């Protein structure tokens, strides 16, 4: 089930305060997927898997990957 939340003033990874849409979805492959699309073009994506691991990726609006990591469950 996907839910969408709209924000009128959210700080993007680039530091700008812009509108943003937050999408949250639960599916068979990832327990939880959360993506935030910012009005400036920045994107933040997080996948939480059934085994407890979490993959995070943050992309600046110019295309530069600011953060990309996989945190495994201990």
KETI-343369 format. One record per atom (N, C-alpha, C): residue number from 0; residue in one letter; atom name; x, y, z. Coordinates in Angstrom, 1 decimal, padded with zeros to 4 digits. Each point is the difference from the previous one (the first is absolute). Layout:
BEGIN
<node num="NUM" residu="a" atome="CA" px="X" py="Y" pz="Z"/>
...
// end
This chain:
BEGIN
<node num="0" residu="x" atome="N" px="000.8" py="-001.2" pz="000.0"/>
<node num="0" residu="x" atome="CA" px="-000.8" py="001.2" pz="000.0"/>
<node num="0" residu="x" atome="C" px="000.9" py="001.2" pz="000.0"/>
<node num="1" residu="x" atome="N" px="-000.3" py="001.0" pz="-000.9"/>
<node num="1" residu="x" atome="CA" px="000.8" py="001.2" pz="-000.1"/>
<node num="1" residu="x" atome="C" px="-000.7" py="001.2" pz="000.6"/>
<node num="2" residu="x" atome="N" px="000.7" py="000.8" pz="000.8"/>
<node num="2" residu="x" atome="CA" px="-000.5" py="001.2" pz="000.5"/>
<node num="2" residu="x" atome="C" px="000.9" py="001.2" pz="-000.5"/>
<node num="3" residu="x" atome="N" px="-000.7" py="001.1" pz="-000.3"/>
<node num="3" residu="x" atome="CA" px="000.8" py="001.2" pz="-000.4"/>
<node num="3" residu="x" atome="C" px="-000.3" py="001.1" pz="000.9"/>
<node num="4" residu="x" atome="N" px="001.0" py="000.7" pz="000.4"/>
<node num="4" residu="x" atome="CA" px="-000.1" py="001.2" pz="000.9"/>
<node num="4" residu="x" atome="C" px="000.6" py="001.2" pz="-000.7"/>
<node num="5" residu="x" atome="N" px="-000.6" py="001.1" pz="000.0"/>
<node num="5" residu="x" atome="CA" px="000.5" py="001.2" pz="-000.6"/>
<node num="5" residu="x" atome="C" px="000.4" py="001.0" pz="001.0"/>
<node num="6" residu="x" atome="N" px="001.3" py="000.5" pz="-000.1"/>
<node num="6" residu="x" atome="CA" px="000.5" py="001.0" pz="000.9"/>
<node num="6" residu="x" atome="C" px="000.1" py="001.3" pz="-000.7"/>
<node num="7" residu="x" atome="N" px="-000.3" py="001.2" pz="000.6"/>
<node num="7" residu="x" atome="CA" px="000.1" py="001.2" pz="-000.7"/>
<node num="7" residu="x" atome="C" px="001.4" py="000.7" pz="000.3"/>
<node num="8" residu="x" atome="N" px="000.6" py="-000.4" pz="001.1"/>
<node num="8" residu="x" atome="CA" px="001.3" py="000.6" pz="000.3"/>
<node num="8" residu="x" atome="C" px="000.9" py="-001.0" pz="000.7"/>
<node num="9" residu="x" atome="N" px="000.8" py="-000.7" pz="-000.8"/>
<node num="9" residu="x" atome="CA" px="000.9" py="-001.1" pz="000.5"/>
<node num="9" residu="x" atome="C" px="001.4" py="000.3" pz="-000.5"/>
<node num="10" residu="x" atome="N" px="001.0" py="-000.2" pz="000.9"/>
<node num="10" residu="x" atome="CA" px="001.3" py="000.3" pz="-000.3"/>
<node num="10" residu="x" atome="C" px="000.6" py="-001.2" pz="-000.9"/>
<node num="11" residu="x" atome="N" px="000.4" py="000.3" pz="-001.2"/>
<node num="11" residu="x" atome="CA" px="000.6" py="-001.0" pz="-000.9"/>
<node num="11" residu="x" atome="C" px="001.4" py="-000.2" pz="000.4"/>
<node num="12" residu="x" atome="N" px="000.6" py="-001.1" pz="-000.5"/>
<node num="12" residu="x" atome="CA" px="001.4" py="-000.4" pz="000.2"/>
<node num="12" residu="x" atome="C" px="001.0" py="001.2" pz="-000.4"/>
<node num="13" residu="x" atome="N" px="-000.4" py="000.8" pz="-001.0"/>
<node num="13" residu="x" atome="CA" px="000.9" py="001.1" pz="-000.4"/>
<node num="13" residu="x" atome="C" px="-000.1" py="001.2" pz="000.9"/>
<node num="14" residu="x" atome="N" px="-001.0" py="000.0" pz="001.0"/>
<node num="14" residu="x" atome="CA" px="-000.1" py="001.1" pz="000.9"/>
<node num="14" residu="x" atome="C" px="-001.1" py="000.9" pz="-000.3"/>
<node num="15" residu="x" atome="N" px="-000.6" py="-000.1" pz="-001.2"/>
<node num="15" residu="x" atome="CA" px="-001.1" py="000.9" pz="-000.3"/>
<node num="15" residu="x" atome="C" px="-001.3" py="-000.5" pz="000.7"/>
<node num="16" residu="x" atome="N" px="-000.9" py="000.9" pz="000.3"/>
<node num="16" residu="x" atome="CA" px="-001.3" py="-000.3" pz="000.6"/>
<node num="16" residu="x" atome="C" px="-001.0" py="000.1" pz="-001.2"/>
<node num="17" residu="x" atome="N" px="-000.6" py="-001.2" pz="-000.3"/>
<node num="17" residu="x" atome="CA" px="-000.8" py="-000.1" pz="-001.2"/>
<node num="17" residu="x" atome="C" px="-001.2" py="-000.9" pz="000.4"/>
<node num="18" residu="x" atome="N" px="-000.9" py="-000.1" pz="-001.0"/>
<node num="18" residu="x" atome="CA" px="-001.1" py="-001.0" pz="000.1"/>
<node num="18" residu="x" atome="C" px="000.5" py="-001.4" pz="-000.2"/>
<node num="19" residu="x" atome="N" px="-000.6" py="-001.0" pz="000.6"/>
<node num="19" residu="x" atome="CA" px="000.5" py="-001.4" pz="-000.2"/>
<node num="19" residu="x" atome="C" px="-001.2" py="-000.9" pz="000.1"/>
<node num="20" residu="x" atome="N" px="000.1" py="-001.1" pz="-000.6"/>
<node num="20" residu="x" atome="CA" px="-000.9" py="-001.1" pz="000.0"/>
<node num="20" residu="x" atome="C" px="000.7" py="-001.3" pz="000.6"/>
<node num="21" residu="x" atome="N" px="-000.6" py="-000.5" pz="001.0"/>
<node num="21" residu="x" atome="CA" px="000.5" py="-001.2" pz="000.7"/>
<node num="21" residu="x" atome="C" px="-000.9" py="-001.2" pz="-000.4"/>
<node num="22" residu="x" atome="N" px="000.6" py="-001.0" pz="-000.6"/>
<node num="22" residu="x" atome="CA" px="-000.7" py="-001.2" pz="-000.4"/>
<node num="22" residu="x" atome="C" px="000.5" py="-001.2" pz="000.9"/>
<node num="23" residu="x" atome="N" px="-001.0" py="-000.7" pz="000.5"/>
<node num="23" residu="x" atome="CA" px="000.3" py="-001.2" pz="000.8"/>
<node num="23" residu="x" atome="C" px="-000.7" py="-001.2" pz="-000.5"/>
<node num="24" residu="x" atome="N" px="000.7" py="-001.1" pz="-000.2"/>
<node num="24" residu="x" atome="CA" px="-000.6" py="-001.2" pz="-000.6"/>
<node num="24" residu="x" atome="C" px="000.5" py="-001.2" pz="000.7"/>
<node num="25" residu="x" atome="N" px="-000.9" py="-001.0" pz="000.1"/>
<node num="25" residu="x" atome="CA" px="000.4" py="-001.3" pz="000.6"/>
<node num="25" residu="x" atome="C" px="-000.2" py="-001.0" pz="-001.1"/>
<node num="26" residu="x" atome="N" px="001.0" py="-000.9" pz="-000.3"/>
<node num="26" residu="x" atome="CA" px="-000.2" py="-001.0" pz="-001.0"/>
<node num="26" residu="x" atome="C" px="000.7" py="-001.3" pz="000.4"/>
<node num="27" residu="x" atome="N" px="000.0" py="-000.9" pz="-001.0"/>
<node num="27" residu="x" atome="CA" px="000.6" py="-001.3" pz="000.3"/>
<node num="27" residu="x" atome="C" px="001.5" py="000.0" pz="000.1"/>
<node num="28" residu="x" atome="N" px="000.7" py="000.8" pz="-000.8"/>
<node num="28" residu="x" atome="CA" px="001.5" py="000.0" pz="000.0"/>
<node num="28" residu="x" atome="C" px="000.6" py="000.8" pz="001.1"/>
<node num="29" residu="x" atome="N" px="-000.6" py="001.1" pz="000.3"/>
<node num="29" residu="x" atome="CA" px="000.5" py="000.9" pz="001.1"/>
<node num="29" residu="x" atome="C" px="-001.1" py="000.1" pz="001.0"/>
<node num="30" residu="x" atome="N" px="000.3" py="-000.1" pz="001.2"/>
<node num="30" residu="x" atome="CA" px="-001.1" py="000.2" pz="001.0"/>
<node num="30" residu="x" atome="C" px="-000.5" py="001.4" pz="000.0"/>
<node num="31" residu="x" atome="N" px="000.8" py="001.0" pz="-000.2"/>
<node num="31" residu="x" atome="CA" px="-000.4" py="001.3" pz="-000.1"/>
<node num="31" residu="x" atome="C" px="000.9" py="000.8" pz="-000.9"/>
<node num="32" residu="x" atome="N" px="-000.6" py="000.8" pz="-001.0"/>
<node num="32" residu="x" atome="CA" px="000.7" py="000.9" pz="-000.8"/>
<node num="32" residu="x" atome="C" px="-000.5" py="001.3" pz="000.2"/>
<node num="33" residu="x" atome="N" px="000.9" py="001.0" pz="000.3"/>
<node num="33" residu="x" atome="CA" px="-000.4" py="001.4" pz="000.2"/>
<node num="33" residu="x" atome="C" px="000.9" py="000.8" pz="-000.9"/>
<node num="34" residu="x" atome="N" px="-000.7" py="000.9" pz="-000.8"/>
<node num="34" residu="x" atome="CA" px="000.7" py="000.9" pz="-000.9"/>
<node num="34" residu="x" atome="C" px="-000.6" py="001.4" pz="000.2"/>
<node num="35" residu="x" atome="N" px="000.9" py="000.9" pz="000.0"/>
<node num="35" residu="x" atome="CA" px="-000.4" py="001.4" pz="000.1"/>
<node num="35" residu="x" atome="C" px="000.6" py="000.7" pz="-001.2"/>
<node num="36" residu="x" atome="N" px="-000.9" py="000.6" pz="-000.8"/>
<node num="36" residu="x" atome="CA" px="000.3" py="000.8" pz="-001.2"/>
<node num="36" residu="x" atome="C" px="-000.1" py="001.5" pz="000.4"/>
<node num="37" residu="x" atome="N" px="001.0" py="000.7" pz="-000.1"/>
<node num="37" residu="x" atome="CA" px="000.0" py="001.5" pz="000.3"/>
<node num="37" residu="x" atome="C" px="-000.2" py="000.8" pz="-001.2"/>
<node num="38" residu="x" atome="N" px="-000.6" py="001.2" pz="000.2"/>
<node num="38" residu="x" atome="CA" px="-000.3" py="000.9" pz="-001.1"/>
<node num="38" residu="x" atome="C" px="001.2" py="000.5" pz="-000.8"/>
<node num="39" residu="x" atome="N" px="001.2" py="000.0" pz="000.6"/>
<node num="39" residu="x" atome="CA" px="001.2" py="000.4" pz="-000.6"/>
<node num="39" residu="x" atome="C" px="000.6" py="-001.1" pz="-000.9"/>
<node num="40" residu="x" atome="N" px="-000.5" py="-001.3" pz="000.2"/>
<node num="40" residu="x" atome="CA" px="000.5" py="-001.1" pz="-000.8"/>
<node num="40" residu="x" atome="C" px="000.8" py="-001.0" pz="000.8"/>
<node num="41" residu="x" atome="N" px="000.3" py="000.3" pz="001.3"/>
<node num="41" residu="x" atome="CA" px="000.7" py="-000.9" pz="000.9"/>
<node num="41" residu="x" atome="C" px="-000.9" py="-001.2" pz="000.3"/>
<node num="42" residu="x" atome="N" px="000.6" py="-001.2" pz="000.3"/>
<node num="42" residu="x" atome="CA" px="-000.8" py="-001.2" pz="000.3"/>
<node num="42" residu="x" atome="C" px="000.7" py="-000.7" pz="001.1"/>
<node num="43" residu="x" atome="N" px="-000.8" py="-000.5" pz="000.9"/>
<node num="43" residu="x" atome="CA" px="000.4" py="-000.9" pz="001.1"/>
<node num="43" residu="x" atome="C" px="-000.8" py="-001.3" pz="000.0"/>
<node num="44" residu="x" atome="N" px="000.7" py="-001.1" pz="-000.1"/>
<node num="44" residu="x" atome="CA" px="-000.6" py="-001.3" pz="-000.1"/>
<node num="44" residu="x" atome="C" px="000.5" py="-000.9" pz="001.2"/>
<node num="45" residu="x" atome="N" px="-000.9" py="-000.7" pz="000.6"/>
<node num="45" residu="x" atome="CA" px="000.4" py="-001.0" pz="001.1"/>
<node num="45" residu="x" atome="C" px="-000.8" py="-001.3" pz="-000.2"/>
<node num="46" residu="x" atome="N" px="000.7" py="-001.1" pz="000.0"/>
<node num="46" residu="x" atome="CA" px="-000.7" py="-001.3" pz="-000.1"/>
<node num="46" residu="x" atome="C" px="000.3" py="-000.8" pz="001.3"/>
<node num="47" residu="x" atome="N" px="-001.0" py="-000.4" pz="000.7"/>
<node num="47" residu="x" atome="CA" px="000.2" py="-000.8" pz="001.2"/>
<node num="47" residu="x" atome="C" px="-000.5" py="-001.5" pz="-000.4"/>
<node num="48" residu="x" atome="N" px="001.0" py="-000.9" pz="000.1"/>
<node num="48" residu="x" atome="CA" px="-000.3" py="-001.4" pz="-000.4"/>
<node num="48" residu="x" atome="C" px="-000.5" py="-000.9" pz="001.1"/>
<node num="49" residu="x" atome="N" px="-000.5" py="-001.1" pz="-000.3"/>
<node num="49" residu="x" atome="CA" px="-000.6" py="-001.0" pz="000.9"/>
<node num="49" residu="x" atome="C" px="001.1" py="-000.5" pz="001.0"/>
<node num="50" residu="x" atome="N" px="001.3" py="000.0" pz="-000.4"/>
<node num="50" residu="x" atome="CA" px="001.0" py="-000.5" pz="000.9"/>
<node num="50" residu="x" atome="C" px="000.5" py="001.1" pz="001.0"/>
<node num="51" residu="x" atome="N" px="-000.6" py="001.2" pz="-000.1"/>
<node num="51" residu="x" atome="CA" px="000.4" py="001.1" pz="000.9"/>
<node num="51" residu="x" atome="C" px="001.0" py="000.9" pz="-000.6"/>
<node num="52" residu="x" atome="N" px="000.6" py="-000.3" pz="-001.2"/>
<node num="52" residu="x" atome="CA" px="001.0" py="000.9" pz="-000.6"/>
<node num="52" residu="x" atome="C" px="-000.7" py="001.2" pz="-000.6"/>
<node num="53" residu="x" atome="N" px="000.7" py="001.1" pz="-000.1"/>
<node num="53" residu="x" atome="CA" px="-000.6" py="001.2" pz="-000.6"/>
<node num="53" residu="x" atome="C" px="001.0" py="000.6" pz="-001.0"/>
<node num="54" residu="x" atome="N" px="-000.5" py="000.3" pz="-001.2"/>
<node num="54" residu="x" atome="CA" px="000.8" py="000.7" pz="-001.0"/>
<node num="54" residu="x" atome="C" px="-000.5" py="001.4" pz="-000.2"/>
<node num="55" residu="x" atome="N" px="001.0" py="000.9" pz="000.0"/>
<node num="55" residu="x" atome="CA" px="-000.3" py="001.5" pz="000.0"/>
<node num="55" residu="x" atome="C" px="000.7" py="000.6" pz="-001.2"/>
<node num="56" residu="x" atome="N" px="-000.6" py="000.9" pz="-000.7"/>
<node num="56" residu="x" atome="CA" px="000.6" py="000.7" pz="-001.1"/>
<node num="56" residu="x" atome="C" px="-000.6" py="001.4" pz="-000.1"/>
<node num="57" residu="x" atome="N" px="000.9" py="001.0" pz="000.0"/>
<node num="57" residu="x" atome="CA" px="-000.4" py="001.4" pz="-000.1"/>
<node num="57" residu="x" atome="C" px="000.7" py="000.6" pz="-001.2"/>
<node num="58" residu="x" atome="N" px="-000.8" py="000.6" pz="-000.9"/>
<node num="58" residu="x" atome="CA" px="000.5" py="000.6" pz="-001.2"/>
<node num="58" residu="x" atome="C" px="-000.3" py="001.5" pz="-000.1"/>
<node num="59" residu="x" atome="N" px="001.1" py="000.8" pz="-000.2"/>
<node num="59" residu="x" atome="CA" px="-000.1" py="001.4" pz="-000.2"/>
<node num="59" residu="x" atome="C" px="-000.7" py="000.3" pz="-001.3"/>
<node num="60" residu="x" atome="N" px="-000.7" py="001.2" pz="-000.1"/>
<node num="60" residu="x" atome="CA" px="-000.7" py="000.3" pz="-001.2"/>
<node num="60" residu="x" atome="C" px="000.9" py="000.1" pz="-001.3"/>
<node num="61" residu="x" atome="N" px="001.4" py="000.1" pz="000.2"/>
<node num="61" residu="x" atome="CA" px="000.9" py="000.1" pz="-001.1"/>
<node num="61" residu="x" atome="C" px="000.4" py="-001.4" pz="-000.4"/>
<node num="62" residu="x" atome="N" px="-000.5" py="-001.1" pz="000.7"/>
<node num="62" residu="x" atome="CA" px="000.3" py="-001.4" pz="-000.4"/>
<node num="62" residu="x" atome="C" px="001.1" py="-000.6" pz="000.9"/>
<node num="63" residu="x" atome="N" px="000.7" py="000.8" pz="000.8"/>
<node num="63" residu="x" atome="CA" px="001.0" py="-000.6" pz="000.9"/>
<node num="63" residu="x" atome="C" px="-000.6" py="-000.8" pz="001.1"/>
<node num="64" residu="x" atome="N" px="000.5" py="-001.2" pz="000.2"/>
<node num="64" residu="x" atome="CA" px="-000.4" py="-000.9" pz="001.1"/>
<node num="64" residu="x" atome="C" px="000.7" py="000.5" pz="001.3"/>
<node num="65" residu="x" atome="N" px="-000.9" py="000.5" pz="000.9"/>
<node num="65" residu="x" atome="CA" px="000.6" py="000.6" pz="001.3"/>
<node num="65" residu="x" atome="C" px="000.2" py="-001.1" pz="001.0"/>
<node num="66" residu="x" atome="N" px="-000.8" py="-001.1" pz="-000.1"/>
<node num="66" residu="x" atome="CA" px="000.1" py="-001.1" pz="001.0"/>
<node num="66" residu="x" atome="C" px="-000.6" py="-001.2" pz="-000.6"/>
<node num="67" residu="x" atome="N" px="000.7" py="-001.1" pz="000.2"/>
<node num="67" residu="x" atome="CA" px="-000.4" py="-001.3" pz="-000.5"/>
<node num="67" residu="x" atome="C" px="000.6" py="-001.1" pz="000.9"/>
<node num="68" residu="x" atome="N" px="-000.9" py="-000.6" pz="000.8"/>
<node num="68" residu="x" atome="CA" px="000.5" py="-001.0" pz="001.0"/>
<node num="68" residu="x" atome="C" px="-001.0" py="-001.1" pz="000.2"/>
<node num="69" residu="x" atome="N" px="000.6" py="-001.1" pz="000.4"/>
<node num="69" residu="x" atome="CA" px="-000.9" py="-001.2" pz="000.4"/>
<node num="69" residu="x" atome="C" px="000.4" py="-000.3" pz="001.5"/>
<node num="70" residu="x" atome="N" px="-001.0" py="000.1" pz="000.8"/>
<node num="70" residu="x" atome="CA" px="000.2" py="-000.4" pz="001.4"/>
<node num="70" residu="x" atome="C" px="-000.6" py="-001.3" pz="000.3"/>
<node num="71" residu="x" atome="N" px="000.8" py="-001.0" pz="000.4"/>
<node num="71" residu="x" atome="CA" px="-000.5" py="-001.3" pz="000.2"/>
<node num="71" residu="x" atome="C" px="-000.5" py="-000.2" pz="001.4"/>
<node num="72" residu="x" atome="N" px="-000.9" py="-000.9" pz="000.2"/>
<node num="72" residu="x" atome="CA" px="-000.5" py="-000.3" pz="001.4"/>
<node num="72" residu="x" atome="C" px="001.0" py="-000.8" pz="000.7"/>
<node num="73" residu="x" atome="N" px="000.2" py="000.4" pz="001.2"/>
<node num="73" residu="x" atome="CA" px="001.0" py="-000.7" pz="000.9"/>
<node num="73" residu="x" atome="C" px="-000.6" py="-001.2" pz="000.7"/>
// end
